[in-house]
Amino acid sequence: MPQGLSSLSRLAVTCISLKEAALNSLWRNQTSLVPLIMVMPADLWTITDFYDDFKNEHIIEFTRLLDEDDWTRFDHYCSRVINLMPELKEPFHGRIHIPLSIFFAFSAYRPLRALLPKLQVFHLSTELARVPSFIPLLLGPSVTKFYIRGLIPGVAKELPGLVSAVCRLCPNLEIFDRWDSAIEKLVSSSPYLKEIALAHAPLTSKALHYLGILPKLHRVQFGIAVPSGVSEPQSHISLISANDGFPHLRTLEVYTRNLDIAKLAIEPLTQPLTTLHVNALKNGKANLFTTIHAFTETFARLPLMSSLTSLRLEFFASYALDGELSNSFEVFFAAPNLSSFKIVSECVCALDDTWLAAAAKAWPNLETFLLRSFPPEPKPTLLGLLPLVQHCPKLKSLSLSIAAKPIKFQSDRIKFCNCAVTSLNLCTSSIENPTGVFRSLVGIFPNLRSIKMRALHTHEGWRKTQFVIGDSHTWVKSDEDDAGATIEFSRSLEHDDWTRFDYYSSRITCLGSNREKISCDDLEVDESIFIALGTYRPFHALLPSLRVVHFTDTVFAPVRFVPLLLSPSITKLVIPTAPQYSIGDLPGLLSAVSRLCPNLEIFELSNVSSINTYIPSGQRWNSALENLLSSSSALKEVRLGQAILTSKAISHLATLPKLYKVQIAIETSHISDPQFQTTFTSASGRFRGLRVVHINVRSLDNAWRALESLHHPLESLFIQSGLLRGATLNRLPTLIAFAETFQRHPFVSSLAILKLEFASSTELDEGEVRKVFQVFFAARNLKTFMASSACLHSIDDTWLAAAAKAWPQLKTLYIVCTPTTPKPTLSGLLPLIQHCPKLRSVGLSIDTRVPTSNPARIYGNGVTSLMMFNSIIEHPVRVFRDLIVMLPNLQSVKVHPDPSDKDWKRVNSLLEESRLGMA
């Protein structure tokens, strides 16, 4: 939970006088209905996991029927939700999905009651788009803003019904934002609409008529469609200027094919508009000089020129148009209140310094000025910027193409300057004498920090100017080498430089993750910065509140500067072993961690190399690792990847009082060590809290010889064997011995997750292999079983049926192998569906050529995704039929190793079509 929401939550339970205000702020903005469902009694709902393309996802479901008592907490919080907006980014650990059954339960129990009675802003999300027929449950008279951003799958067919529901349930709607044009009924029944944005969608005459009589409408965005062969737009354009139409219209955005149509659209305007945006880019053809001139002359006759504050024009033209075009654009000088002027067109290359000077005098309130084109030889110069600076004191944003030459002044001082502009967008500009241009630019814009232009890296002169501009500040952005841009200090640090750094550094709690970067705009921190920081504050932690450090391939510091980031506040640390930090770097890193992070709870060495290989042990490595494990008494999770541990290191692990999860590699030579053979013994309180074990070994024998003395109730066991360089295949005697050890082990009754990944031969006796894997049926509480090995081609429907009866709590089943002809068939799924009601995710190799039937009408409503490994298919339509009969809620089939197989793509296409049809 973000720190601000966490503070509100604590405030709500500790301060009675501020409780209501804190709760209102806490619940005001929500991204999903899941939090509201989770405040209902805990015995009503449950969250289960399932794998979707090897990504861990979650689903929340009701476990019983609703009753009135269940709504007490829901009603307490639902009235506080004002804004329902989906998250812009996928959560790192996957979303919690709401199935169709939840909405069925809501609609059945409260069919005529809005779930969120005070909701004002509604954003249609992809999650809710899966159940469009239930969206009316969330709507009510309180909704004033309704957004459908972008093209959401599954909405197009349901849009008429959805719009009808909005009309019926949201009489006070003020803003409707949608690209589609099916809105006549909406605008006719929503008298309080203030804004309607339809992007490029053309309006019908009837819809435009309804818009015209809306009393509060002040912003309209729509397109004008002209049928082929018609020289003038449809007559409904004139409706926008009717005396009694659009009385409060102030913002108009029009999308047309060309300026001829745009001219006819704006010519009859009588409203005092403040913002006008005309986009005539639809047909992609250049407008002629006569067309552009006629369009601009129209503005001279419009009453809106006195009220207009923002004007944006976008249209195609030719660079070849002569300078006479600048006279056409002088008509806009009649709008004295303009604060934003933007033209995106090739013809603005005709505008020169004289025109810029006249524009500056005509628009004293100008804040944003944009002339976007990419001419080969720009006409404006740096002298042309001086009138803009002199006559437009509010100017903040400037974008145009110039021919940059140093300005020759009578004195060294420039009379006028603009301190608000910090960045210039120069489109495509030429340059002479970069140092002289720099002197002129910073004289005109003293706070200038950067220059943006297309393909800046190809302009050596502008690159030099940019570098000098940056060098005049404390830090500079440099992109001299092919490795990417870096950030460097340009002078020595001073005490005043730390003011802002200290203000923000104490707020950082997490540095780096799989989805985040330390960098800004892909900048890398140069090594010289770490030297400067370490020299100025040698004994001061840079980030004093840091709790999580996750170094990755894009987020790391040079090895000797890592201690600058470490502090006692850190509880989680992830260090990659290659290519960022070499084997020789690790001992020094571990020593720094053990010295500076005494409260460390989670430590991980992640192997990001593409080659699975052990981290070889050595005296310095062994000593550093043993010292870390012996001095970090707060450790709860230790994941050492392919790092080889000594007996002494494992002994230190065994005595950690809070250790819950461990991942280690065991070398064959250690197994013969008598001391090592008892490292996992449960005697004397060793590993007393251990519940999750992940072991990487060369042979299954090694793992079980080490673990056979571990008698604690493990919850999760993951064994990898024979996958590293130099390992051998596990043979049948090894598998049998492994199975016998497993069968008599005490943790069999507590094991919930079992994952096996080992190398073996495909020539092992199939019957014996099936017997080996029947041993795992002893783990009656198993919820997840995942196995990957070549010998698993022996698994057939009979084994799957036995597994289904043995594991009634099963939620996830993955059996990965590469058989030539798989033995399981689609019928093998029926026992799993029948005996494992909590099953959510399945991955198998299946021969779909064998027909199946479902005489007992067994349905797996919880399974929404299947994973097929090397599965055979010949009749995609029949396979689709068989799958939806067994799995009515199936949404997709993932295929490995060839996801582009045309038959499986056909199955997925049919699943998508059927799902949209049901929605």
N, C-alpha and C positions, 0 to 999 in steps of 0.2 A: 504494500500500500504506500503511495507517495507520502512524504513526510507531512504535508499540509493536511491531508485527510486523516492521517494517524493522530495528529494533534487535535483535530475536531472530534474524533472518536473519544479520545481521553477526556476532552473538555465536557462532552455530553454526559459522561458517567461520573464526573467529579464535582461539577458545579451545577446545582439545581437551578439557580436563577438564569443561567445561560443554556440550559439543556435544550429548550425548544429551538432557540436560534442556531445552536450548534448542529442539531439534528437536521434542521431545514437546509443548512449549508452542506452538510455531509451527503444528503440524499438528493440534492437539487439536480445534479447532472449525473446520469447513469448511461452506461454503454450497453446494458443488457438487462433482461428480466431476471437473470440468475440470482443476483443478490437478494431480490425480493422473495424469490422462491425459497432461498436458504434461511430466511428469517422465520419461516413457518416451522412447526414442530419437527424435530430431528427424525422422528420415526416415520414421517410422511414421505421423505425423499432420500435418495441415495445417489452418490456419484460413482460411476464406474469408468474404468479406463478401456480404451481400445486402440489398436494400432491402425493408422491410416497411412499407407505408404511408408511404414517403419517410423512414423512420427506418433508419439504418444498423445492421444486426444482423450477428451473426457465427455461424458454425457450425464445429465441429471434426469432422474426419473422419479415418478411417484410410486410408492410401494403399497399404497392402499387407497381406498376411496376417500374423497374429501368430506369433511363435515364442518359445521358452523364454527366449532372451536378452532379449527385450523386457520381461520381468517383473522383471528384477533391481532396477531402481530403484523400480518400482511396489511390490514387496514390501517394500522398504526403508522406504517412507513409509506405506503403507496401514495397517500395524498401529499407527500412532500416532494415527489418526483416532478420536476418542471421540464426538464430537457432530456430527451432520449436520443442519444447520438452514438453510433457505432464507433469502435476503436479504429484508428487509421492504420495501425500496424498489428500484425498477427502476434499474439503473446508468445514469448519464448518457449513456454511449456505447453502450448496448444490451448485452444478455446474450450470452454464448457458449453456443449451444444444442448439446445432445448428440443426434444423430440416432439413429434406431432401429438403424441398421447397427452402431453401436458396441456396443450391448447384445447384438446377435446374435453379434458377434465374441467378446465376453466369455463368453457362455453356451456357445458352441460349443467354446471352448478350455478353459474351466474350469467344466464343468457342475455339479460337485458341491462346489465350493469357495467359501466366502464371500469376497467382494472386500474387505470391511473386517472382519477377524477380531476386533478388539477394540472394535467400535462398541457404545456403550451407550445413546445417546439418538438416536432417529430421528424426524425431523419430515417427514411426507410433503409435498413441495412440488408446485407446479403443473407444474414441469418433469418430475419423476419420475412425476406422475400421467398423463402422456401415454404412459407405457410400464408400466402396472401389472403386466403379466405378468412383468416383469424385476425387480420390487422384491425378490423372494426372494433374488436374488443378493447383496443388501446385508445380509440378516438372518442372525442366528446366535445361539448360546446366550448371548453376551455382552450382547445387547440387553435392557435393563431398563425403558426408557421408550419408548413408541410414541405419537406424536401425529398426529392428522389434524385440523388446525385449519380450521374453516369448511367450506363446501360447495365442494369442488374438482371442476370439471367432469371427467367421465370416470371418477370413482371409484365412483359409486353402483352401477353394474352389476357392477363387479369386486369389490365389498366382500366378498361371501361367500368368494370364492377368496382374497382378500387376508387375511381373518381366519383362514382355514384355514391359510395359509402361516405366519402369526404363531404360531398354536397349535403347529405342527409344528416350527418353527425357533427359537422364542424361549421355551424352557421356564422361564427365569428372569425373565420379565417381571414388573415391579413396578407400573408405571403404564401404564394404557391410557386415552387421552382421545379420545373420539369421540362424535358426536351420534346415531349410528345404533344400532338395537337388535338387530342380527343378531350377537349375541356369545355365545350359549349355549355353543357349542363352545369359544370362547376362554376363558371363565371356568372351564369344566370341565377344561381342560388346562393352566392357568397357576397352579400352586399358590403361587407367590411373589408374586402380585399384592398390592400395598399400596394403590393408589389406582385407582379406576375412575370416570370422569366421563362421563355420558351425557346431560347437560343435560336436555332435556324428553322424552327418549325413554322410553316405558314399558317396564318389565321384565316378562317372563313369569314364571310361578311357577317354572318349571324353572331359568331363569337366576338368579332370586333364591335358589333353593335352593343352586345351585353357589356363589354368592357367600357364602352363610352359612357354608359349611364351609371357606372359604379361611383358613388359619391366621394370615396376616400382614395381612389387609385392615384398614385403619384409616380409609379415607375412601371414601364412596359418594355418588354424585349420580345421581338417576334420577327418572322421572316415574311417577305412578300414574294409569292409565287406567281409567275407569268406563264400561261400555257404556250406551247410551241406555236409560232406563227402569229402571235398577238403582239402588236407593236407597243401597246400601252398596258400598264398594270390594270388589274381588275378594279371595277368602280368602287369597291369597298374602301379603297385608300382614302377617298374623300371623306369618309365617315370620321376620320381622326381629327378633322378640322371643323366638324359641325358645331354650330353655335352653342348647342346644349350638351355636347359630348366632351368627355375628358376634362372636366372643369378644374381638376387639381393636378393634372399631369405636369410633372416637372423633369422627369428623366425618360428619354426615349432612345432605344437601341434598335436599329433597323438593319436587317440582313437582306441584301438584294444581289442580282446577277451583275449589274453594271450601274454606272452613275446616271444613265438616262432614267432608269426606273427610280433610283434614289431621289433624283430631282423632282419627279412627279409626286413622290411620297412626301417630301418635306415642303413643297411649294405652298400648299394650302394651310400650313400650320399657323395658328393664331395664339396658342397657349404660350405663356411666359416661361419657356423651358430654361432650366439651369444646366442640364447635361444632355448632350446630343452625341450619339455614336452611330456612324454610318459605315457599314462594312459591305463593300461591293466587290468581293473577291471570289464569288461563287463560280463564275464561268472561266476564270483564269486567263481572260483575254485583256490586252492592254487597251485602255480608254484613249481615244484620240484627243488632240488639243482642243478641238471645238466642243467635245463632250465635257471635258474638264472645265473649260471656260464657262459654258452654259450652266453647269452645276454650281460653280462658285458665285456666279452672278445672281443666282436665286437667293443667296443669303442677304444681298443688299436690300431685298424687299420684305424680309421677314421681321416681324415685330420682336421675335425672341432675341435679337442681337443685343438689346439693352440689358437682358436678364441672364444671358448665357455666361456661365462660369467655367464650363468644361466642354471641350470639343475634341473629338477623335474621329479621324477619317482614314479609312483603309481602302485602297484601290490599286489596280495595276495600271501602269503607264510605261512610257519608254524613256530611256536615258537621253534619247536623241532630241527631245523637245527643247526648243530654244529658250532664250532668256525672257521672251515676252510673257512666259507663263508666270513670272514673278508678279506681274501686274494683276493677274487673276487672283492671286492669294492676298493681295492688299485689301480685298473686300472684308477680310476678317478683322481688320483694324477697327472696324465699326463696333466691335464688341469690347468695350473698355473694361469690363469686369472679369475678363478671362483670367483664371488662375491656373488652368491646365490646357495646353495646346499640343496636340499630338497628330502627326501625319505620318502614315506608313505608306510610302509610295516611291517609285523610282524617280518621279518628276521633281521631287524636292531638291534634286541636284541643281536645278535652275536657280535656287535661292542663294543670294550672295550676301556680302557684308552690308550692302546698302539696305537690303530688305530686312536683315536682322536688326539694324539700327532703328528702322521705322517701327518694327514690331515691338522692340523694347520700349519705345516712347508711347506706343498705343496701349500696352498692357502693363501698367505699373504694379498690378497685383499678381503677376505671374509667379507661380511656384514650380510648375513642371513644364519643361519645354523639350519636345521630342520631334526630330525630323529624321526618320529612319529610312535610309537608302544606302546603297553600297556603290557609289559612282567611281569610275576609274580615276577621275581628276576632280576632287571636291573644290568648290568655289569659295566657301567661307574660310576665313583665316582667324588667327588668334586675335587680331584687331577687331574682328566682328563680335567677339565675346565681350569686349569692354562696354559697349552700350547696354548689354543685358545686365552686366554687373552694376552699372551706374544707375539705370532707371528701374530695375526690378530687384529691390532690396529683399524680397521674400523668396527669391529663387533658391530651390533646394535640390532639384534634379535636372540634369542637363544631358541630352543625348543628341549627337549629330556628327556628321563627317566634316573634317576640316583639312585644310592644307597648312600644316603646322610649320611656321617659320618664326624665329625669335623676333620679338617686338623691339624696335629701336625707339628708346625713350630719350627725352631731353635731359632727364635726371634719373638717378638710380631708384627713385621712389615712384610707385604706381599710385595715382591719385585715388582710384576706386578699387575695392576688393570685396570678395564675398566669402565670409567665414562659414557659411552653412553647407556649402558643397564640399563633400569629402571624397566623392568618386565621380569620374567622368566616363561616359560611354561614347567612344569615338567611332563606332561602326567600322568603316574602313577609311583611314586617314593617312596622308603622306606626312613625312617629317624630314626636316633639314636641321642639322646641328642639334642633336638630342640634349646636350648640356644647356644650350641657349634656350631651347624650348622648355626645359625644366625650370630655368630661372624665370621665364615669363609666366608659366602656369602657376608656380607657387606664389608669385607676386599677385596674380589675379585671385587665386584660391589658396589662401595661407594654410588651410587645414586639409588640403588635398592629400589623400593617403593611397589612392589606387587609380589605375586606368584600366578600363575594360574595352576590349575591341575584338572583333572576329579574327581568329587565328593570330593572336598576339605573339605567339612563339615564333612566327615566321617573319616578324618585323624586327630586325636587329636594332634599329634606331629607337623604336618604342619600347623594346625590352630594356634598353639601356636607360631610357627616361624613367620607366617604372622602377628600375633598381635604384636609381638616384633618389627618386621620391621616397621610396621605402627607407633608404639609408639615412634620410634626414630625420627619421623617427627612432624610437628605442629599438624596434625590431624590424626585420625586413623579410619579405617573401622572395625566395630565390628558386628558380627552376633551371639552373644551368646544366644539370646533368640529366641523363636519360632515366635515372631511377625515380624521378618525380620531384615535386617541389618540396623545399625544406624551409624551416623558419629558423633564423639566426639572430643573435644580438649584434647590434652595430656599434655599441660602445660599452664601457664598463658600467656595472650595476651601481646604483646609489640607493640610499635608504628610502628616498621618496618613491622609488620604483616599486617598492613592495606594498604600497598602500592598498591598491586594488587586488593584488595577488593574495594578500593575507585576508582580505574581505571575503573572497570567494573560496579560497583553498580549504578553509575549515568546514565548508558545507559539502565537500565531496566525500561520499561514502563508498562509491563503487568505481573502480577504474578498469575499464575494459570488460568485454564479454564476447561471446560468439557473434552477437549482433551489433555491438557498439565499437566505436573507435575512439582512441585518444585524440586523433587528428581532427583538424578543422579544415574543411575544403581540401581534404586529402593531403594536408601538410604533414611532413615528418619533422620531428624535433632533432635539430642538428646536435652532434656530440658536444660542440663547443658550449651550448647552453647548459648542459649538465655540468660541465667543468666550471662555468661561471657560478651556477647555483651552489655547487658544492664548495667552492672557494669562499663565497660570500657568507654562507651559513653552513659551516661544516658539521655542526652538531644539532641541526634543527630539522625536524621532519617537515618535508614540503607539504604533506597532506595530513595534518594531525588527527583528523576524524575518519580516516580511511579504514574501511572494514573488509572490503573485498578487492583483491587484485587478481585480474585474469589476463595474463600475457598470452597473446596469440600471434599468428603470422603477421598481423598488421598493427599490433599493440605490444610494443616491448621497448625496454630501455637497454643501453649498452651494459654489459654484465657488471662492470666495476661501479656503475652508478645506481644499481638497483637498491642498495642500502638507503639512498636518499628518499625512496618511496616507502620504506618499511617503517613500522611504528608499532607500539604495544596495542593499538586499537584494532589491528588487522586480525580477523578471525578466519578468513578464507584466502588461500593463495594457490594459484594454478600457474605452473612453470612449464613451457614447452621444452623438449629436449633437443629438437632439431627442426629447422636449421638455425633457429635464433641463438640457442645456447648449446655449445658443444659439450662433449663428455668432460673435457678438461675444465669447463666453467662450473660444473655442478658442485664440486666440493666447496668452492668459495661461496657460492650462492647459499648452499645449505647452512654453512657456518654463520652467514649473516642472518638468515632466517631464525636459526635457533637463538641467536643473541638478541635480536631486535623484536621478535614476535612471540613473546611468552604466552599470549592468550590464544594462539592459533588453534582452531577447531577443525578445519578442513584443509588438508594439504594434498596436492595432486601434481605428479609429473606426467604431462601428457605427451605422448609420442606422436608428433604431427608429420613424421617422415612417412613416405609412401612404402617403405620397406619395413616389414615386421622383423625386428632384430632385438636381441637382448642388450641392455646397457651393461657392459662388462664391469665387474667389480675391480677395485684396486684399493690400496691401503688408505689413500686420502679420501676416496669416495666412501669406503666402509666406515672410517672414523667419523666423517662429517655426518653421515646418515644416522649412525648410532648415537651421536651427540644430540642430533635433532630429536630423535624419538625419546631419548631419556630425559630431555629438558622440556618437552612440550606435554605437560600433564593434562592439558585441556583438550587434546586431540580426540575428535569423535569419528572422523573419516580420514583414512589414509589410502590414497590411490597412487601407486608407484609404477603403474604400467608394466614395462618390460625390465624394470630395475631388479637386479639380482640382490637378494638379501642374505646376509650372513646369519648364523644361528644366534649370535649376540644381538643383532638388530631385531630379529623376530622375538627374542626374549624381552627386549624393551617394549615391543608392540604388545606383548601378552600382559604386561603389567599396567598398561594405560587404563585408568579406572573408567573412562567414559567412552572407550572405543566401541563403535557400533558397526562400522563398515570398513572392510579392508580389501585392497586389491594388490596382489603381489605376484612376482614370478619366482619359480623354484627351479634351480639348476639340478641336473641329475647327480652331479658329484656330491651334493649336499645330503642326498638321501642315505648314503652309507654312513654318515656321521652320527654316532650314537646320541650326541647331544641334540642334533637336529631332529631326530626321530620322535622326540618327546616335546617338541616346541609348541605343539597345539594341544597339549594335554590340559584337561580341565581341572587338574589338581591345583591346590594352593591358590584358587581364585584367578587363574590365568584365563584371559579372554572372557571374563564373566559377563560382559555386556555385548559380546559380539553376536550380531544377528544376520549380517550380510557379508558374504565371502565371494570374492572373485579371484580365481587362481589361473595363471598362465604357466603351463608346463610343457615339456617336450613329450611326455608320455602320460597316459592316464594313471599308470602305476605310481608315478611320482606324487600326484595329487592325493591319492587315497592313502598312501603310506604316511603322508604328512597329516592328513585330516582324520584318520581313523580313531585317534585318541581325543578328538574334539567332540564332547558330549553335550554341548549347549544346544538349546532349541533354535536352530537357524531358521530364518524366514525366507532367505533368498540365497541361492547357490548358482554361481556361474563358473563353468570350467572350460577353458580353452586349452587344447592339446594338439601338438604336432603341427602348428600353424607357423611357427617361427623358422628362421633360416637354420638349417642343420638338423631339423627334427625328422623323425622317421614315422612311417604309417603305424597306427595302432592296429594290432592284429586281433583275431578272435579270442585267443586266451586272455589277452589284456582286457578286452571288453567284458568277458565273463567274470574275471576277478573283480573288475570295477563294479559290475552289477551286484555281485554277492556282497561286497563291502557295503554298498548302498542299502541293500535290503535289510541288513541287520543293524544299521546305524540308528541311534536314538532320535536324531533330528528328523527322521522320515515323517513322524506324526505332525510336526510343526511347519514343515516346508510348504511355502505358498508359491514360490517362484523357482523354477528350475530351468537353466539355460545350459546347453551343451553344444560345443563347437569343436569338433576334432577331425583330424585327418585319418582316413581309412581307405581300404581298397574296395572296389565294387565287386570283387570276386569272392567275398565272404559268403558262407552258407546262409541262405536267406532264412531258413527256419530257425537257425541258432540266433541270428540277429533279432528276429521277432521275439524270441524267448528272452533275450537280453533286455529288450525295451519293455517287456511286460513286467519286469521287476519294478519299474517306476510307478506301477499302479498301486504300490504300497503307500504312496504319498496321497492319502485320501483327501487332504485339504488343498491340493494343488489348484492354483488359480491361473497360473501362466506356465506353459510348457513350450519351449523353443529349442529345437535341435537342428543342427546343420552338419551333415556328413555324407560322404559318397555311399556308404552302406545302407542309408535310409531308403534306398529304392526298394528294399524288401517290405516296407510298410504297405499294408493292403487294407481293404474294407473291414476285414475281420478284426484286425488290430485296432482300427479306429472305433469300432463298435465296443470293444472291450475297454478302450480308454475312456469312452464316453460314460460307461457305467461306473468306472473306477473314480472318475473326477467330476462329481456333480457340481462343484463350485467353479468349474473351468470358465475363464473369460477370454483367454487368448491361447491359440494353438497355431504354432508355426513349425512345419517340418520341411526343411530345405534340402534338396538334393537335385542331381541332374540326371535322371534316368532317361534311357532311350525310349522306353515305353512305360509310363507310370502304371502302377497297379491299382491305386484308389480310383473309384468312379464317383460320379455325382451322388449315387445312392449311399456312398459312405458318409455323406454329410447328414443323412437323416438321423442316425443314432446320436450324433453330436447335438443336433437341434432338439431331439426328444429328451435326452437325459441331462443336458447342460443348459438350463434356462437362462443363465447369465452370460452365455457366450456372446461376444461382441466382435471378435476379429479372428479370421481364419486364413492361413496360408499353407497351400499344399500343392503337390504335383498330381494332376488328375487327368485321367483318360476320359474325355467327355464324349467319346464316340459310342460308349455303352449307354443305351437308353435307360431312363430311370422313371419310376412312378412313385406317387405319394398316396397310396391307398388309405393310410391312416390319417391323412390330412394333418401332417406335422408341419408347423410353421415356426421359423426362427425370426421373430419380429425384431430382435435386438441386433442382428447382423446387418450392417449397412455397407460393408466393404469386404471384398475377397481379394486374396493375393494368390496368383497362379504362377508356380515355378515350373518351367519347361512342360507345360500342359498341352495336350493334343486336342485340336478342335477341327471339325470338318463341317458341321452344320450349325452355324451361329444362331439362326432363328430358333432351332429346337433347344439349343443350350440356353438361350434367353428365356424361353418358356419354362424349362425345367427349373431354372434358378428363381424366377419370380414366384413360381408355385411354392417352392420351399422357403424362400427368403423374400417375403412381400415388400420389405423396406429396403432391399438392396439398391444402392445408388451407383456403385461403380465396381469394376473389376480391374485390379492392378495386375500387370503382366510382366514377368521377368524370364529371360533376359531381353526379349524383343517386344517392347511396348507398342511398336508400330505394326504388329501382325494385323493384317486386314480383317481376319475373321473376328479376333477379339475386339478390334475397334468397332466392328459392326455390332457386337454384343453391347458394348458401352454406349453406342449411339442409340440402340433400342431402349436401353435402361434410361437414358436421359430423356428420350421422347415420352416414355411411359410415365416417368416421374413428373414431367411438366404437365402432362395430361391430367394426372391425378391431382396436382396442385390447383 
